């Protein structure tokens, strides 16, 4: 099966590379189209149409078809000049036409007869402000939006809240404590598929994005929340396409400094003494600074861009009053395993982050362009796993190392055929751990010692290859391609902690103040309800060889000048993402197999994930101001790997096992047996 799949992939790759004319990736480019007519409205076939990128000098040319239609697919977003010429008519030039990522800009040219060579120039392109061909529900976040709108924390993902149906949500995972998370249409936000220059920026373990780019590196992006085209897959929630900035023929740069400080804050509800707070503001200080520079290495030929951002944050949160009082009760006591409880009213959560991005664009010749981009992020935060019931004795830390890189070759095969091939790489390693490990003492209002959520680790390595081909034929603008993603490493999760979790029946303030119930204090039989000890097996396990493969075909059919029909189909296949690799050593599987149960099976990959897409866009008045849209689509999401990974880890004794001792008497009982708190080690 693997050999047949490899042969199919090779054949598709060769076909797409040899028979294509493409734009710079379906998900990272835009489209320019229009109709050429005379003064009477009659269409003009054979008109010469030339577009020039005003920032880089890149030129593309085509001719209008029999229906007077022309189309430029897979166009890099930017500012263009559009020139339309035909014998016997004045040349029409449209200045400052802006193309946006994942959008279609329409420039209709009405030609004026002229016996002599004349030029008519129209400023701002005369472009329709409404996309008259798309059927999805989406929002383009333009370069002006990125540049001008204020952002708390300079996280570009927060601009996605401009999209219809989008809303902010709390982080759904400890690895995402400081990453902007948004949801659409009532979902949790975990099913959002984010790409950067067409390459995955997705966490396959718990879902959502993983890398924060320097804001100065973000050119623009598009958020589609419903009815997105067949070119987008592996998500039933939303598709976000981000493109990074490139250099231009002019040098441009930026420097910035942003500061937030508790001096500008007032007491919040939980800090107010009237509500049980300490009466003081929790310390808060955040500085973000950096810059960007871009320009030509050689004008109209080679361009460079680089952006850097540094963030340092000094923050804290208040500990609950009951937890602080319980900590005071334990302060100075001799506790087992060398546990030292330090009661504090605030716990510091400092954070330090580096982000940078670099990009190279090169025009090989008039038909081929090449670009490559590299983004990196490294950060470290303290006590992200701590809560309002924690003490200050044991700190935990979270580190992230992230890389996204891509290289793209965009080729114009003929004026009506364009091909784009992209190779990409993503790396992510998240580690949540502690400097030292001691047992966790768990009381109803206080958690002392090493946080029970640590240590844990997630790591992903992805290689991605995709090819898109766009063909314009008559009234049809067709796009097709494949997307292949290989994850040689996908795993991690909980690393077994050799120290136990000791759970108490009551809080220390009650235990130490009630000798009638607890005559021996913390060591009284019944004081401890349970002791859980994890045993170390193989903490660094993964599902090897996970793969994702997708094929799609999309046809935007201009049936009439006012009616566009979008037809598409997509097929996706996920391989080795269902926990089958570790199933032969699964405890439950082995027991079922031993008794001959029909439920003792190995999961198989699904081959039936076909996704049809149908939509219409109707220009109600023909002016491009009012468009009626409708559509239907079937979309498939992906299994979040934290579920199968955790199940595999828990069910395999070679990976993970725990032993729990449970108390069978209550405090104050005079007989029975119990598992007493160890006297010390």
N, C-alpha and C positions, 0 to 999 in steps of 0.2 A: 504493500500500500504506500509506504513512504517513497519507494523508488518511482511509482507511478505519479505520485504527487510532485516529486522533484522534477520529473520530465515535463509534466504539465506546466509547472512554474517556469521552466526554462523556455518552453515554446512560447508561452504568453509574453515573457520578457523580450524575446527576440522579435516577435511580431510587433509589439508596441514600440520598440526602439527603432525598427526598420521602417515602419509604415506610419509615421506620425508627424504631426505638426501641432505643438502644444503650447499652452500658456504656462506660466510659472506656477503650476499646480492648481487643480480645481479649487481647493479650499483656501488658497493663498493668493488668488488673483481675482480680477473682475472682467467684465465683458462690455464691449462697446458695439452698438448696433444702430441701424437706422434704415430709412427708405429714401431713395433719390427720386424726386418727381419734378415735373415742370410746373408752370403757373396754373395749368388746368387740372393738375392732380394726376396726370398720366405718369406711370412709372417710367423710369429711364434705366434700361439695362446697360451694362458695359461702362458705367462711370468709374473713373479712377479715384480711389479713396486712399489717402495717405495720412497716417497719424504719426506725430513726433512727440516723444517724451520731452517736455520742456526742461526737465531737471537733469537728464542724463544724455539726451541727444539720440536715444534709440528710435529707429524708424521702422514702421511696418506698413505694408501696402496690400491692397486687394482691389477687386472690381465688384460692382453691383451685379447681382444675378438677374435672371429673366423677370423676376417680380420686382426689380428695383431694390432688393434687399442687399445689405452688406453686413458683415459681422466680423469682429475681432475678438477671438476667444483667448483665454489664458493670458490676459494682459496684466502686467504689474500695476498695482495701484499707483496713482500719481496724477500730475497735471499734464494735459496733452493739448496739442494743436491738431485740429482735424481739417484736412484740405480735400475738397471734392471738385473734380474737374471733368468736363466732357465737351467734346468738340461742338461748337455752335452756341455754347452757353458761357456765361461769366463763371470764373472760378470762385467757389465759396470757401471761406476760411473761418473756422470757428475757434476762437481763442479761449484758453483757460478752461478747458473741459476737464472736470475732475472725475476720475474713476476710483471707486471704492472696492474693497475686498468683498468677494462673494455677492456682488451686486451687478446689475445690468444698467448701463447708462445709454439712453436713446438720443441720437442726434439725427433728426430728419432734415434733409437738405432739399429745399425748393429752389430749383435752378432758374435763372433769368436768361432769356435769349440775348445774345450779343454777337454782332458781326466782327467785333474787335476783341482782342484779349483784354479782359477787365477782371478785376478782383473785388469781391464783396466780402468785407470782414465783419463778423458778428462777435461782439465781446461776450464772455461768459458762456459761449458755446450754444446758447439756446437749448440746452439740455433739458429734458423733462425732469421735473423735480420728483416725480413719482415713478418708481420702477414699474413699468407697464407689462412686464413679462413674468415676473416671479410670482409664485403662489404660496410661498412659505410665510409664516409670521416671524418677523425678524427685526433687528435694529442694527444699523451700522453706526459704530462708534468711530467718528471721523478723526483725522489728525487735529482738527480744531477742538473737538471735545477733549481729547487727551491732553492737549496743550493748555486749555483755558479753564476747565472745570476743576474746582478744588477737591482734593482727595485727602481724607484723614488716613495717614500711614502710607501714602503714595503707593497703594496696591491697585494696579490697573484693573484687577478683577472686579473691584467695586463699581466700576463704570458699567458693568453688565446689568446693574440694577435699572439702567435706563430702558431696558428691553421690556416689552409687554409681558406681564405674567411673572416677572422676576422679583424675588424678594430676598433679603438677607436672612441667613439661618445661622444658628450656633454651630460651632465645630462639632462634628460627629465622631471624632477619633482623636486620641492623644497625640498622634503625629501631625495633626492639623491645627494645633492651638493658635498659631499666628499667621495662618494663611486665610485670605479672604474666601469665604464660602457663600455661594448663592444657590437658590433653588428656583425652579420654574414650575408653574401650573400645579402647585400644591405638593410637589415632590420634596425629597429630603436634600437634594443637591448632590447626591452620590452618583447619579446617573448622567452627569454632564460630561461630555467629551470635549476636551480642550486640545487644540493643536497649535503649535508654534511653527510658522513657515511650512505647514503641512505635516509636521512630525508630532507624534504623540507627546502630550504633556499630561499624562493620565496615570493615576495610581490604581493599578489593578488589584491591590489588596483591599482597600476600603472605598475606592471610587473618588472622583473629583480630581482637581488639578494638584500638582506637586510643586512646581517651581514658580517663584515670583521673579519676574524680569525687572531690571531697572526701568523705572517709568520713562526715562529719557530714551530708552531703546525701542519703545512701543510706537509704531507708526499709526496703526489703527487695527480694529478688529470688528468682526460681525458675530452677532448672537442670533441663531435661529432656534425658536422655541417650539415650533410646530410645522409639520408638512415640509421638512427640509428634503432636498433632492436625494436621488439614489447615490450620488457621489459621497454622501456622508452615512456612515454606518456605526455599528457597535455602541449605539446609544438610543434609548427611547425617551430621553429627557430633553436635552438641548445640545446643539453643536456650536462651539465657539472656535472661530478661526482667527488667529492672531498673526500679524506680520510685523517684522522688526524693521527698523529704519535702515536705509542704505545711504552711502555717500552720493553726492551730486556734483555737478560741474562747478559749484561754488562751495567755498569752505564755510561751514557753520559750526558753532559751538555753543555750549551752555554750561553755566556753573550755578549751583543751587545750595541753599542751606535752609532747613526747616527745623523749628524748635517748638516743642510743647513742654510745658512745665506746670507743676502743681500750684505755682504762684498765681496762675490764672484760674484755678479751680475753686469751687466752694465745697463744703461738706455734702456728701451724698447721704441718702437716707440711713444707710447702715453705719455710717461714721458718726452720726449725731448721737450725743449722749442720751437724749430723750428716747432713743430707740435701742438703747443698750450698747451703743458704739463707744469707742474710746474718746470721742470728742476732738480728735485730730484727723487731719487729712492723711491718707496713705501717700507716701512719697511717690512722685511720678515725674520722670524727666526723659524725654526722647529727642534725640538729634539725628537728623538724616541729612547727608551732604554728599556731593559728588559732582559729576559733570559728564559732558559728551562732546565729541568732535567728529566731524565727517567732512570729506571732500574728495577731490580727484587725485589719483596718482598720475593719470594721463587723461585729459579732457576727452569726453565722448567715448572713453575706452575702459578705464579701470578706476574703481572707486572703493574707498575704505570708510568704515564707521566704527566707533568704539564708544561705549558708555560704561560708567562705573558708579555704584551707589554703596554707601556705607551707612548702616543704622546701628545706633547704640541706645539702649533703653534701660533706665533705672526705675523699676516699678516694684510694687509690693501689694499685698492684700492683707486684710485684717482677719485674724483668727477669731472664731466664735468665743464668746465670753465663757461658756461652760467648758470648752476645751482648754482654755487658758487656766481656769481654776483647777481642773483635773491635773494639768501639767504641774501646777504649783504643789499639789498634794504629793506628787511623785518626785519632786525635785530633791536631790540629795540622798534618796534611798538607794540602798545596794540592790541592784536588779540583776537578774541572770544574764549571761552572755555579754556582760559589759555594757548593757544598754544605759545610755545617759540621757535622761529626759530633760530637755531645756525648754521651759515654758516661755513663749513669746507672744506678743500681741499682734505683731505683723511679721510676715515672711516675705523676704525679698525674692523677686523674680526678674533679675537682670537678663538682658538679651543682647547679643551681638551678631551682626549679619553683614556679609559681603555679597554683592551681586555685580556681575559684569557681563557684557555682551560685545562681541566683535563680529563684523560682517565684511565680506569682500564680494564685489560685483565686477564682472569682466565681460565685455562684449568681444567675443571671439571673432565674429564677422557679422555681416548683415543678417544672417539667418540663425546664428547660434549665440546664446548668452549663457553665462555660468555664474552661479553665486554660491557662497558657502557662509555659514553662520555658526558661531559657537557661543553658548551661554553657560554660565557657571554660578552657583550659589552655595555658600557655606555659612552655617549659622550654629550658634550654641545658646541655649537658654537654661536657666536654673529654676528648679522647683515648679516646672509646669504641671507635674503630677500631684503636687501638694494641694490640699483643700482647707476649708475652714476648720476642720477638726484635727489638723496636723500640729505636731510640735516642731521646734526648731533644731532638734538634735541631729537629724540625718538629712542631708541635702540629696536631691536627685538632679540629673541633668539630661538634656535632650540635644542631640546633634543631628544635623542634616548635611549631606553632601549630594549635590545635584548637578547633572550635566545634560544639556540638550544640544545636539549638533546636527547639521544637515548640509548636504551638497546637492545642488540642482542643476541640470542641464536642460535648457529650453530651446527647442529647435523649430524653425518654420520650414516645413517640408515643401509646401506650396502655399500660395496666398490663402487657400481655404483649408489647409490642414496644419495643425500645430501640435507638437508633442512636448511633454515635460516629464523627465525622469528625475526622481529624488531618492537619495539614500540618507538614512538618518540613524542616530544613536541616542539613547537615553539611559542615564545611570542615576540611581537613587539609593542611598543608604541612610536609613533612619535608625538611630540608636538611642534608647531611653534606659538609663542606668543610674548607678549611685557610686560614690567614691569608696564607700565601705558598706559592708553588709552585716547587719545584726537582725535578730528576730523582730517581727512586728508584734507589738502589744496592741490588740484591738479592743477598745472599750466602746460602749454606746456613743459617747460624746468625744472620744479622743482616739487618735491613731498615732502611736509612738514607735520609733524605730524605722527600719527601711520600708518604704512604701511598697505595698503588696503588688502594685502594678508594674514594678520593675524587677529585673531587667526584661526588656523586649526589643526586638530588632526587626525591621523590614528592609528587604533589599530587592532591587529589580535591575536587570540589565536587558535592554531591548535593542534589537537591530531591525530597522524598517526599510523596506524597498517598495516604491510605488511608481506607477507610470500612468499618465493620463493623456488621452489623445482627443482632440477636438476637431470635428469636421463640419464645415458649412456647405450645404448642398441645397440650392433652391431656397425653399421656405423652412428648411430643417437645419437647426443648430444642434448637432449630436456630440455627445461626450461619452467616452467609455474608458475603462481602465481597470487596474488591479491594485491591491494593497496587501502586502505580505509583511507580517510582523513576527519576529522570532525572539523569544525570551529564554535565553540559556540559563538565566538565574531568576527565579521568582520564589521567594520564601522568607524564612526567618520566623517571625512571630515571637512567642514567649520563650525566653531563655530561662531554664529552670534555676530557681534560687535555692541554694543549699541550706538556707536558714528558714526556720518555721514561722508560721503565723499562729499566735496564741490569742485566743478569743476569750474575753471575760464576760461574766454574767452582768456585772454592775460596773459603774464608774468608780475610779479610785477614791473620789471624795466620799462615796457611800461605803465602800469596802473598808477604808481606814477609819471611818467614824462610827462604824456599827459593829462593835466587838461581839454583840449578841448573835449576829448572823455570821460574822467573819472573825472568830477568835484568833485565828492564825494569820490574819491580814490577807495579803495576796496569795498566800500558800494554803489557805483554807480549802478543804475538800468542797467542791461545788463552785468555787470562785471561777475556775476555768471551765468553759463549756466545751472547748475543742482545741486540739493542736493539729495543724496540718503541715506536713513535711513533704516537699517535692523532692524527687530523686532525679539526678542528672542522667540523661541518656545521650541523645544526639541533638543538641539544641540548634545546630546550624543545618537544618534540612531544607530542601526545596523541591518543587515539582520541576524536574528537568525537561527541557525541550518543549515548553509551551509555545504554541503557534496560533496565529490568527491570519486568516486569508479571506479576502473579499474581492468579488467581481461586480461591476456595475455597468449599466447602459442607461443613458438619459437622452431624450430627444425633446427639445423645445421647438414645437411646430407652430409657425406663424401662419395659421389657417387663413386669416384675413388681416388687414392692417390694424384691426382693433381687437382681434381675438387670438390669444396664444394658448396652446394646449401643451402641457408638460406631461410626458409619459416616461416612466422609468422602471427599472427592475434591478434588484441587488440580491446577491447571494453571499452569505457569510458562513464560514466554518471555523469554529474554535476547536483546537486540538490540545489534549492534555491539560485541560482546565477544569476537570471534574473530580480530581482526587483519585483517579484510577491507578496512578503509579504506586501509591503506598497501600492500595487496597489489599494485596495478598498478605500483608502482615497485620491487618486490622483485626482487633480482638473479636468484634461482633461477627465479622465475615468468617473468621476461623471457626467460631462456635457454630454458626449456621451451616457452614460447609461440613463440619463433623457430623451433624445430625441429618445431613442430606436435604436441607431445606431448599426450596426453589428460590428463596430470597438471597441465597448466597451467590451474588453476581457481581461482575465488574462493570462499572459505568462505561458507556460507549459514547463517542462523539456524535453529535447530531449533524445530519446531512440535509436537513429540510428547511433551513432558514432562508427562504425566499421572501423578498420584501418588494411588493409592487408599489409604485407611486403614480398617482394620477392627479392632475390639477389643471385649472383653467384660470386665466387672467383676462378680463374683458374691459377694455377702455370704453367707458360708458358714453363719453361725448366725443372721443377722438382727439381731445386736447391734451391728454396726458395728465389731467388733474383729478379725475375720479375713476378709480379702477375697482371692479368687482372681482374678488378672488374666492376660489373654493378648491378643495382638494381632499384626497384620501391617501393614506399610506399605512403600511404595516411595518413596525419597527421592532428590532430585537436588541435588548440590552445584554449585559454580561453578568455572570456570576461573580460577586465580590469574593475575592480569594481568601479574605479573612475567615470566612465560614468553612470552606473545605480545608484550608490550612490548619485551622484550630481543631477541626474534627480529626484530621489525620494525626495531628500531634497528640491529642488526647487518647486516641484509640490504639496507638502503637507503642508497646512497652519499650521498644528499642529507642524511642524518641522521648517519651515523657511518661512519668507515673507519679502518683501522689499517695501518701498514707495519711489518713485522718483518724485520730483518737478522739472519741466522743464521750463526754461525761454523762453518767446515768443517774446522778442525784442532784438535788437543788440545794442552794445555800441554806445552812442551818440544820441540815439533816444530820442525824446521829449515827446512821449506819449506812452501809453500802460501800461501793468501791468507786473510785474516780481516778482520773489521770491528773495527778498533781502537777503544778508548775514546777519545772526543774529548779533545783536549789542554786544552780550556777555552774558555769563551765569556764 
